[in-house]
Every structure is written in C-alpha cells, then in structure tokens.
Amino acid sequence: MTKLNGYKVIESRLQYIPLPTAHAIMGKISEIVNSEPVIGIMGKTGAGKSSLCNALFQGEVSPVNDVSSCTRNALRVRINTGDRYLTLIDLPGVGESQQRDREYTSLYRRLLPEVDLIIWVIKADDRVLAVDEHFYRDVLTDPYQGKVLFVINQADKIEPCHEWDFRRNQPSPLQIANIDLKVQDITRLLQPVNPVCSISVKTNWNLKEMVEVMVECLPEKSSSPVTAQLHRHLRTERVKETARNDFGSAVGGILDVVASLPVVPRPVKSLIHQIRDAVVSIARSVWDFFF
C-alpha cells in the first residue's frame, strides 16, 4: 500500500465536508506525513554522539550548512531515506573551556526552538557533571528542558568493566547496580522531565529500550517521521504503537484547529466534531501506509 491509499481512505470520511475545508484538513495531514524532524545531539567530546546517531538512523548522510557562533560551529546533518528527511544538529561538546561554553550558550538558545528533541549523551564513567548541570539549568530553561532525553552511553565501561558478559551481551549484576546508581545520580542532580536511559552503542545493549523512550518523548507530529528513519530492528511494536497513536492524536488536533477557525460555518464545525473520532481511528488504521 502507498501514501496515496492512506490519503484516499481518510478523504472518504471527509466527503460531506465542503471541499475547501476538506482540502485544508488534508493539507495539514500531508504536512505531518512529509515533515522533516529536527533532533539535537548534545554532550561532551568523546561521549559517543556520532556512533549513537549511526546506530539509530538509516539512510544516506550529507552535511548541510554550518550554523556559526563566534569561532565554533554546530553541524547540520541531513539523513535521507527514500523520500524522507531528518535533520540532526550536532551541537559542540560542552565543558571544553569557560570561553567556549559562553559562545555555545548563544548558539544553543538560537537553535533550541526548532528542535523536536535533544538527545544529551553522557559517558557512563563521567564523574564530573557540573557543566552538564549548568547548561541544563541555566541554558535549557523551560520549555526546553522537556525536550531533553539524557542517555548514559558506554555502559560497558562502567566498573567493574572486566565483568561485562560479552557472550550474553549484557552487564554483570554489579555493573547493573552501578548503572542504576548512575541513573539515580543524574536524576537527583538534574531532575529531568523525561526518564534517563542507559545504553552501550558499542555492544548494542539496551538500544531498543532507549528508542522506545525516545519516541515517547517526541512531539506527536514528529514521532512517526522519526520512526520511519530508524533502523528496522529498532522499530519495536511499542515504538510503532506510540507513533501510530501520536499520528491519530495529531490528526485529531488538526480537526480541532480547523473547527475552531472563525471562517468555518457553524454547521461545518458541528460536522467536523461529529466525525472527529472516526477520522482519528482511520488515521491510526492507515498509519502503515504512510510510515
């Protein structure tokens, strides 16, 4: 099945709505289906930002224009899979020096409004989190803190690292305990809005669980386009169900907005309200056609 089939199924439920209004609704739905999400990647140098992105997203990668701030840059990378695009903004690592951190502050504040989610990567063996705390509290003020997903990477290096079970590809019980302590420390220090995830990109440990949380943290309009860019093995049933429900909710939001427009006649508003739940249900049922 194709996107065209999906559009036709939804359009069939709008057949009694005046054409201009129906076209407006379908246009907004098409914007969601074809949108290009923007993911920001933050973290200190050596935290494994690039390797995490490669592990998550498929498609061809091409640099776009650099966004400059003083002497430092934030590299935009565009990922292309078929007719879909996703933009990653690889933000410079914090904590290199006080001067550079001041430069980065203005850069981040300019970029954050356009970002759907910020994946903040922290090394599992990093014991100095003062810089992370400063940036999270003082730079990423509301509402941007709700966009942050902290990810502890390199869990295989957490002590006692020699106990990592490579045969089963999992940490030892003592390592698990220390990983949990690391999660608790970050949660207590930073008090993040979203859950803290722990992974090892090198060993592919816990990536599926992290992706499930990531998709749940995305805005409703962005979870499906991001899901479509993931490697196939990361598109678990929980990921797809979250994205499917978000897509339905986003379509419902479009109907609500259109019905609230002053130019829409009252009888049409009433009709939109009557068919809203049915259209949302249909949107969920044809999700696979689009994504």
Order of alpha helices (4+ residues) and beta strands (2+ residues): alpha-alpha-beta-alpha-beta-beta-beta-alpha-beta-alpha-beta-alpha-beta-alpha-alpha-alpha-alpha-alpha
